[in-house]
Amino acid sequence: MALQLNFNNAELSADEVATLADMRTRCARRILLSTSLAASGHPGGSLSTLDMLLVTYGAIQKDSNNSCWDGRDRVVMSIGHVSPGVYSVLSEYGYFSEDDFLSGFRRAGSGFPGHVERIVPGVEWDTGNLGQGLSTAVGMAQAFKAKGLEQKVICYMGDGEQQKGQIAEAMRYGNKYNLDNLIVIVDRNGLQICGTTAEVMDVDVAGLFEVSGWNVLKTDAHDTNKFYQSLRAAYTGQVEKVGKPTMIEAQSVMAKGISFMEGQAKYHGSPLNPEQLAEALTELGVENDFATWVEKRKAPVSSATKVKNQLRYPAIIAGDPITYDNKTITDCRSAYGNALYSLAQANNIEGEAVKITGISCDLEGSVKMGDFHKHSPTGYFEAGIQEHHAVSMAGALSREELVCFFSTFGVFAVSEVYNQNRINDINETNVKIVATHCGLDVGEDGPTHQGIDYIGLMRNYFRFSVYLPVDPNQTDRVVRHAAVQSGNCFVGMGRSKMGMVLAEDGSPFFGGEYVFVPGKGDWVRQGSKGTIITCGAVTPSVMEAHQKLADEGIDAAVLVMASVMPIDEEAVLQAAQNGPILTVEDHHVDTGLGAIVATIMADNGVTTPFKRSGVVHYGASGKPADLYAAQGLDSAGICANFKALLT
């Protein structure tokens, strides 16, 4: 039976210390074997964290036979490169066998990747990009608080990693929201790839956490009793600042336990060759069975241990959609705020844990989350001007059976946090990014704030949907759909107020019984002389252009593509059969809707007169109407471009 430590005990018993020492020897052997077998990996940090990992997994709430048990504590490995140490310890505690690990480590298709991933039983998050793990842990801890749960979150970090700025963002947030269910363990071995942490970029690790309001404990990483006592104090709340998170700075030795490796930066990411391995295994006093494992690894890779995505998404009531009439002038962001408030009223019931949460970064009023905040104060989280942390936190929070809306301006929601969104996408999160102030429609704030790359960047992800509603009515329905359906999605909109897109009978086209369907375009107007395909904030200009063309006897169709990813390929091909196509978008002309339409036609071998109309250079600071006119995106420019296709 695997060792089970008990925080009711003030210290480890002599038998427990001896057992941990024996476990260490077995795990150290696995670390050395696995990295040498793969001829790659990170043995040094794995050995320096090993004693702490053994104590941690021995003490936390867990079920090694059910790694996704709801009641488990969470361990986030921000230092994802120490996977050999993590996998060695998890196999020691019975999550999987030694054979599974050593046979598959770093082999394509196996369940044991080079950096930790959720496909490994016992691993909570795919990590590797340093600096994001603490934000992830904060998100999990915040989710537990929001749901009234008692589980703890433990985040392992490296000391070199503390050079990352996002960590300071997460520190401040953890203190502000009193996340006393969060424990950070910093492996303070003093080394990183290029030398000592002091030489590369010195950081006062303890000082940073202390000034951010955390408890700070210092201990010896390799004295299992001392480390246990520090972890116990943090876990049970026996700390100076009650109600605050705790960081344990654990002094360690790189590659601890192998004399010729100890204290050398090169072993951060350098495995041993067979001769060095033999020497190390002799020092450990264990059999050198390297050749046996070399033969075993010639067998086909097994994926039997892989954990499938266990995500459970809450049942959300969409509520009654709001219809703005044909006389209403408002903006899509206000419609978003109204829809979010409506969703909160239907799902966040007083006296119960919230289901829908919201995060913003000092822009609550601009992104219209005020009513949501008032209705659901325990579900609204003000992250300050800390977008990198906020997005990572949102991803983790969204995987804990909560709906999470993250809202800020387009440039901050996409361009600023591209890699954070990417890591969320890899982790199959459920973040609902609603970005206001996209495109030239931002106007007077100028080019630094006129995000024109949101489609292009989002297209690089594999698990994001992209929706660009064209008026407040469609915005309302898109937001409700985003809340009800699992998965990552991006909803983008401009800043300006507008009237509703109307049907030919003068009624709101996207009001009443209209239902938003991902991957389906909307033929707002039919016509026989070609098609204007559009999305987002420029649509009012398109509708104005359509009327001008009609007044000249030019019968054009208008196809609205609010769902850009997935897109309605069938509708694009139908448009291509109808004559010329003009795409119009408030986005970089080469990477947005027009590029997608062009690709669809090329992939299907379809040709027709075609022009892409969009943003061709950075905008100026001025009225949106003037900026549109300067780039041919006003009604006059749209008419001219469409008529040019007819000649």
N, C-alpha and C positions, 0 to 999 in steps of 0.2 A: 504494500500500500504506500502511495506517495506521501511524503512528509506534509503535514498540515500544522502550521504554526498558529498560535492563538494570542491575539493582542491582549487578552486578559492577564497574561503573564508578564511581569515586569522585565524579564530577561529570558534569554534562551537557556535551556538546560544544557548540561555537559553532553548528553546524548544527542541533542539537536545540533549542537555545534559540530560534533564528530560526524554526524550524518551529513550535514552540509559540506564538510570537508571532503567526504567520499564522493558526494554528488559533484563537487567542483572538479575533481580529478576526471570523472567520466565526461563531464561537459567540456572541459579543456581539451581532452582528446578529440572530441567531436569537432570542436572549433578548428583545431589544427588539421585534422583529416579533411574536413569539408572544403576548406580553402585551398589546400594543396591538391586535392582531387580536381577541383574546378580550375586550378591555376589562376585564381583571382579571388578577390574578396578582402575582407577587413578583419584580420585576426587580432590586431593590437587592441582596438577599442572593445572588441568582444570579450577579451580576457580582462580588461580593466573594469568592465561593468558586471562581470560574471557573478561575483559574490553577492552583489546587490540584487541582481535579477533572481537569483535563487531564493533569497529571503523574501523578495516582493511577491513572487508567484506562490511561495509557500504560505503567505499570510493573507492574501486578498480573498474576497468572496468569488468563487469560481466553480465551474463544473467541467472538468476536462473531458467528460463524455458528451457534453452538450455545450460547445464553445460559445453558442449564441444564447445561452440561458439569460432570461430577462433580468435576473437579480444580480448579475455579475458586476464587479467593479471593472473599470476600464483602465487598461494600460496602453498609453500612446507612446510609441517609440519615435520621437522627433529625430533622433539619430538612427535613421533607418538602415544605415550601412552596417550596424552591428547585428545584422540578421543571423550570422553564425552563432552568436551568443544567445540570441532570443530563441532560435530554433532548437539549439542544444538543450536549453532549459525547458522549453515546452515539451520536448520529447521525454525529458527526465520526469516531468509531471504527468505523462501519459496522454497528452493530446494526440500524439501519433508516435510511430515507432522510430527508433534510430535508423533502421533500414530505409524507411520512407525518406527521411531527411538526407542521409549520406548518399543514397542512390540517385536522388533527384536534384540536389543543390546546384543552382545556376545552370540547369539544363533546360533548353527550350521545351515548353509544354508541360514541365513538371509543376508540382504544387509548392516549390520552394525557390522563389526568385532571389536575385542578388540583394535587393533591398526589400524590407518587410512589406507584405501585401496581405489584404484581407482574405485571400484564398487560403492562407495558412491558418489552421485552427488555432485560436488564441490571439491572433493579431487583429487589431481593431481598425487600422487605417493604413492606406498605402502611403508611405513616406519615402523621403530621399532628398528632396529639396530642403535643405536646412533652413530653419527659421520659421516654419509654418506650424510645426507640431504643437507648440504651446497654444496657439490660437485654436487649433482643433480641440485640444483638451479643455480649453475655456468653454468652447461651444457645448461640449458634452456636459461639463459641470453646470453650465447655465441651464441646459435642458433638464437636468435632474432637479434643479431648484424650481424651475417653472412647473414641473410635474409633481413636486412634493415628494420626491424619492430620496432615499438615504445613501445611495451608492457613492463611492469615491472614484475620483479620476486621478491617476498617477501618470505623470509625463516625464520620460527620460530625455535628457538633453546633453549635448556635449558642451565643453567650455569654449572651444573655438566658435561654436555656433552662436554664442552670446554676442558676437560681433554684428549679427543681423539686426536691423532696425525694427522689424516687425515684432520682435520679441518684446521690446519696450512698450509697444502698443498693447500687446496682450497682458503684460504686467499691470499696466495702469487700469485696464478694464477689469481684471480679476480682483484688484483692490476695490475699485468703485462698487462692484456688485457683490462684494463680501463672499467670494466663492471659497468658503472654508472647507468645501468638499474637494478641493484641488490641491494636489501635492506635486511639486516639481523636484526631480532628482537630477542634479548636474554632476556628470562624471568629470571631475576636476583632475585630469591626468596631465594637464599643462602642455600637451602636444597637439599639433595638427599637421596637415600634409607637408607644409613647407618649413616646419621647425617648431619652436616653442610658441605658445600663444602670446607670451609677453613680447616676443620679437615680431611676430606677424602683425598683431593688432591687440595691444594690451587692453583688457577689460576688467574692471572691478566688479566681478560677478555678484558677490554678496552685497556690495554697496548699491548696485542698481536695483536689486530686489528690495533691499531695506528702504531706499528712498521712495520706492513705489508702494510702500505700505505693507509689504509682506513680512511674515515671520521668516527668519533665516536661522537654520540650524547647521552646524558644521560637524562632520564626523569622518571616520576612517572607512573608506569603501571596502577594505579587505578584512576588517575586524567585524565578523558577522554579528557579534553581540552588540557592539556599539552602533552599527548601522541599524540593526533591528530596533534598538531603543529609540533612535531618532525617528525611524519610520513610524513606530508605535505612537510616539508623542504627536506627530503630525496627524496620523490617522484618527486618533482618539481625541484630538483637540486640546491636548495638554501643552499649550504653547502660550507665549507671552501675549500676543495680540489675538485674543479669542474672537472668532468670527471672520478671520482673515485667512487667505491662502498661505501655504508654507512652501519654502524652497529649502531643500537639503543640499548643501555643498559638500560633496563627498570626495575627499582627497584620495586619489588612486594612482596606480602606476601602469603606464602603457604596457600591455602584454604581460601583465603580472603572472608570475609562476614559471616563466621560461627565462632562465638567467641571461642567455645571450640576446634575447629579444627585449628585455625590460628597458624602459626609458628611451627607446629609440623611435623617432618619428617615422622612419621608413616602414615600420610594421603597422602603421595606420592602415595602409592599403596594399601591403605586399605579403603574399603567402610564402610559405617555406617551400624550397625545392625538396626532392625526396631525401637528399642527404641531410639537410637541416631538419627535416621532419623526423627522421630516425633519431637524431640527437635529442630533439625535444621530447619525443615519446619515451625515450630512455630516461630522461630527467623526471618525467611524470611517473615512471615506474609501470608503464602499461605496454601491452603487446603492440608491435608494429605490424598492423595488418593492412597497410596501405595497398599492397599488391592485390589482396583479396577484393578490396573495394574498387580498384581499377577495373577488375574483371566484371564485378557486379554492375558497374556503370555502363558496360557494353550492351546490357539488355535494354529493350525498348523502354522509353520513359513512361512512368505511371502517373496518372492524374487522379488517382483514386481518393487522395486525401483532400482535394480541392473543396473549399467551402463555397457554396453558391450564395449569391446575394440574398441575404435574409431580410431585406428591408420590408417593413410593414408600414403602410401608409394609412393615416387616420381617415375615417369616414367623414367627409365634409359635406355640409349642406350648402348648396350653391346659393340659396335664397332667391328672391324674386328680382329679375333684372329690372333696371331702371331705364325708362325711355325718355329721352330729351326730345321735346317737340320741335317742329320745323321753325319756330321762332326763337329758340334758345341759342344764345351765344355763350359758349364756355370753352374750357380747354380740356384736353384729354387727361391731364394730371389731376384735375378736380374730379373728373369721372372716376379715375382710379381711386382717389381718396374716398369717394362716396361708396364705391363697390367694396373696398376693403372694410370700411365701417359696417356696411351691410353684412358682410361675411362674419365680422366679429360679433355682431348682434345675434346671428343665427347659430354660431358655433362656440363662442367663448361665454359660457354660462356662469353667472355669478355663483360662487361657492364651489365651483368645479375647477380642475386644472385647465389651463388654456389649451386650445388645439392650434390656433393660428397665432403666430408671432410676427413681429416686425422689427427691423433693424434699419437705422439711418445714421448718417454721419454729419451731424450738425446742420441738417437740412430738412428737419421735420416739417416746417411750414411750406417750403418750396416744393417738396414732393407730396404734400397734402396728406400726411399721416397723423395730423393732429386729432381728428375725431377718433381714429383707431386707438391712439394713445390714451385719450380720456376714457374710452370704453374699457380698454384692456390694459391697465397700467402694469400688470404683472407679465404681460406678453410683449411689451414694447421696450426695446433696448437701445438706448442712445450710446453709440460707440465713439462719439467725438470724431475729429478729423483723422480717422485711422482706418482708411478703406482696406488696406492690405489685411489687417487683422479682422475687420468686420466680415469680409467675404469668406475667409477661412472659417471663422467662427460660425457663420451662417450655414456653411456646408455641413459641419459636424452636427449642429443643432437640428438640421433638416433630416438627419439620419436617425434621430431619436424619437420617431413617431410624432413629429410636430411639423406643421406647415410653416415655412419661413419665407417672408417677403423681405428682400433687401432693396432699399431704394436710395438712389442718389442721382447725380447728373450723369449723362451718358459717358463723358470722358473718364469719369472716376469709376464708373461701374464696369467698364470694359477695358479701355486702353491702360488705365493705371494698374489694374489688377489682373492682367492677362494670365499670368502664371498661377495665381491663386484660383482663378476660375478653372484653369486646366486641371489642377490637382483635384478640385471638387468633381470635375467631370470624370476623372479616372476613378474616383471613389464612389461613383454612382449616387451622388447626392440628389436632393430634391429642392434646390434653391430656386426661388422665384425672384429673379432680378427684374425689377421694374425701374427702368431708367428714363427719367424725364430730361428735358433740355438736350435733345439729340439734334444734330445737324446744324445747318445754317439758320434754322429757325430760332436758335439761341439769340441770334441778332447781335445786339450791342456789346455783349460780353467778349466778342471777338474770337479769333481763331484758336486761342488756347482752350476755349470752352466749347467750341463748335465741333463736337465729336462727329466725324464723318467716316468712321472705320468700323462701326459696331457690327454690321453684317459680315464684313470681310473677316474680322477676327473671330466672330462666333462660328463661322463656317469651318474653322480649323478644329473644332471640337466634334466628338462623335455622339454625344449624348445630350446635346442642347437643342431645344426647339427655339425658333425665333419668330416672334409675332410683332407686327407693326400695324396696329389698328389705325384707321383713317379718320375716325371721328369719336366723340365721347360715347355714343351709343355702342359702337363696336368695341371700344375700350372696356366698357362695363362688362360685356359678355366675354371678352378675352380674359379679363382678370378673374372672373368667376370660373372659367374653364381651367385656368392655371392653378387655382386653389384646389379644385376637385381632383385633378389628375396628378399622379406621381411623376417624377422626373424633373430634370432641370429645364427651365425655360427663361428666355429673355423677352421682355416686353418693352419696346422702345417707343417713345413719343416725343413730340416737340414741346415748345413752350407756349405758343400763341393760342389765343382764343379763336374759335371758329364756329360757323354754323354747322348744321348736320348735313351729311350727304343724303340727298333726297332721291326717292324713286320718281319715275316719270309722272306719277299722279300727285306729287308734292308731299307725300308722306315720308317720314324718316326711313330710309332704306334699311338701316341696321337696327331699327327699333322693333317694338311689338314682339312678334313671335320669332324673329330672326335668331338663329342658333349658330354660333361660331363653331366651325368644324376644321381642325388642323388638316393641312394638306388640301384644302378646297378653296379655290378662288371664287370670287363673286362677280358675276357679270352685271355691273351696275347699269350699263347701257349696252344695248345690242346695236350693231351697225355693219354695213356691208363693204365699207371702203378701207378697212384695216382696223387695228386695235391699239389703244394706248393702255399699257400695263403699268400700274403704279402701286405704291404702298406709302403708308405713313403721312407725314405732315404736309407733303406737297400735293396731296389729293385735292384740296379745294381749288388749287390752281388748275389741276387737270379738269375738274368739272366745269370750271369757267371756260377753259379752252374748248372743251367739248361743245358747249353752247355756242361759242363763237364759230366753230367749224360748222355746226348745224345751221347757223344763220346764213352761212355761205353755201349751203347745200351739200356739205361734205358729211356723209353719214358714217361717223366713226364709232367703234365700240369702246367701252371702258371696262377693263378687267382689273379689279382690286385684288391684290395679293397680300392680304394681311398676314397670312401664314407664309413666311418666306422659307422657313425650314420646319417641317417639310413643305414642299411647294407642290402646286397642282400641275404636274407635267402634262396631263391630258388637256387641261385648259390652254396651256402654252401651245401645244401642238394644234389644238383647234383654232387658236388665234392665227397661227402660221398659215392655216388653210384659208383664212379669211382675208389675206392680203398683207400689206405692210404692218410691221410692229414697231412702235416707239415705246421704249421704257423710260419712265420718269421717276426719279428718286432724289431725296435729299441725303445723298450719300456719295462717297467717292465713286466716280463713274466706272472704274475698272474692277471693283471688288464687291459690288452689291447685287441688286436685283437684275440689272442688265447683264452682268456677267453670268448669273445663274441661267437666265433665259437663253443667252447665247450658247451656253454649254448644252442645255437640253436640246436645242435645235441641231447642234453639231452632232451630239450623240445619236440622234435619230435620223441623221441624214436629210434634214428638212431645210429648205432654203426659201427665203422671202426677203424683200427689201426690209432692212432692219437698222435701227439707230438706237444707241444708248445715250440717254440724256441724264446728266447728274452733275455732281460737283467736280470740277476740273482743276481747281486750284484752291488754296486756303482762302477762306472768306475774309472780309474786312469787318470792322466794327460799324454796325449800322442797322437800320430797320430790316427785318427779314424780307419784306417785300422788295427792298432795294437790292439785297444780296441775291435773291432769287432772280431778279431781272438781269443782274450782272452776269449770271451764269446760264441764262436761257431757260430758267425754271419757272418763270411767270407765265401767265396764260398766253401772252404774245409770243414768247419764245417757244412754247409748246406747240402753238398753232403753226409757227413757221417751220419747225422741225418736222411736224407731221406732214404738212403740205409738200415739203421737199421730197418726202418718200413717195409721193404720188406722181412725181414727174418722171 
